Amino acid sequence: MLNRRLLRAKAVQYMYGLQQARHSTYQISIDYIKEKFAPDMLSLIPQDTKKLEIEKNQAIELFEQKIQGTTPAQDEAHLEIKKAANEALVLHARNIEKDNQNMAVTLVRETERIFDSYLHALQIIIKIYDVANEELSKKYKYQLVNCELIEKIRSNTKVRTLAGAKEDLERVLEIVYVIVKEQLIKDLVTNEFFKSPTTDIEKQRELIRHFAKEFLMVNELYNSYMEERDLDWQENKQIVKDMLYKTIKSITEETAPSEITLSLSPNWDEDKRFMTQLFALTIEENEKLDLLISEKLQNWDAERITVLDMVIMKIAIIEMIHFPSIPVKVTINEFLEIAKEYSTPKSKDFINGILDVIAIELTASGVIKKSGRGLIDNK
């Protein structure tokens, strides 16, 4: 299941992706200016390529000055140069807004797809059981074995109705047959279970967990397939695995099929709002955050700090300011753990130092105001 640290990590991950996309957005505007001043190869009138090259460079310089918010030094530039720079600026702003909106939608969509991946894994386990049952029944000449826990999972409405394309079904069946015919057909645990079927729930649970842990989640074909379906599979795999194991562990004889599946989080609507607010507020206050952090760098060169470390610090500051019920220490510790997992070995100490200084300053100035739970350990 998703917890707040994972939600923070998702916000960091997609904000980092958005920052990486900024270069492409900038380059689109530069390419637009280059195209405006490119020689017309179809023109019958001779082209002054040197003049066009100079004007192109002047338009790019003017555009960059406008992007950086500095006073243009080329007020004397002629109309075509100003027009090209302004059009490129409008294009840049439009593409940034589009990127912001698309990434915000993608953040939620891809996070919610974790739940589909979890249901999908349960579906595949059912198929593995069914195919293993068929193959071993031929080998040992027995009637198909009924497994109560498998039937409970199969009867769950969410598992049963998860849609999939025909191509997905073909790929899944390929994965299942490889697992069964190359591994399960020779697996001692599986063979023992089907040779001596049992109604013992614990033994059934162990078999299903065995399928998940020893065969499905480590299978190269399955993981390659999931990487195609899920952009963030390397990060999401552990979440799906944990949800899968917790589901298998929690099923009992009394568990109704409708109660088998877990939720993505204990309160997904609230957690989704937390994650999307972190993301949206960081975009909204990005320039202020840049200035706030750069003022604290002193001997550090801002341009040498990794994009990821800047993103981590920005989102941490947003949380400290805009979420009064979360103690400052909790926020800093959570983002330090994220830095330790995703960034460079030295990032944790560096980020800790900057955030500590900023937290003290913003608390003293009243920008950070905590209440309720946020006051705990906040001194």
PyMOL commands that set and color helices and strands:
alter all, ss='L'
color gray80, all
select helices_A, chain A and resi 4-36+49-68+79-140+148-155+157-161+166-182+184-186+188-195+201-216+220-229+233-250+257-259+268-284+286-294+302-304+307-322+328-342+347-364+372-375
alter helices_A, ss='H'
color red, helices_A
deselect
rebuild
show_as cartoon
